[in-house]
Amino acid sequence: MQKRCEEADSLLATARTRALDAKREVDNSNHHFISYELEWLELRANEASVAAENAEREWQAARRTNHLAKLAVALGEVERQRRDLEAKRKVLQEKQAELAPLLDKLNAWGACTCHLFERRKFRCRS
């Protein structure tokens, strides 16, 4: 009976040792798995950070492009208005040149008319 108790204790010790070894292996494999997961998560976080930086740069470039497009449209409008004003100025100058002789005649006739009225007025007083 004693021999059986010793055998049972020996088997129990062996089983405990095996169980502890198995537990250690499971713990090690869990630690390795967790370590790999953490490393993978760090890599994904770095990739996400780079992607966010790239997206920010692309957004800034798109914003600048949009701003430049708006400025180009505004510049085009200013240029169109400048050309319109130049054309109107040219038409006005042509009209003034066309009407200048008539204006000179009207000024001369007005002066003559004033002169005649002054003479008649002067005669009426005398």
Secondary structure, 3 states (H helix, E strand, C coil): CHHHHHHHHHHHHHHHHHHHHHHHHHHHHHHHHHHHHHHHHHHHHHHHHHHHHHHHHHHHHHHHHHHHHHHHHHHHHHHHHHHHHHHHHHHHHHHHHHHHHHHHHHHHHHHHHHHHHHHHHHHHHC
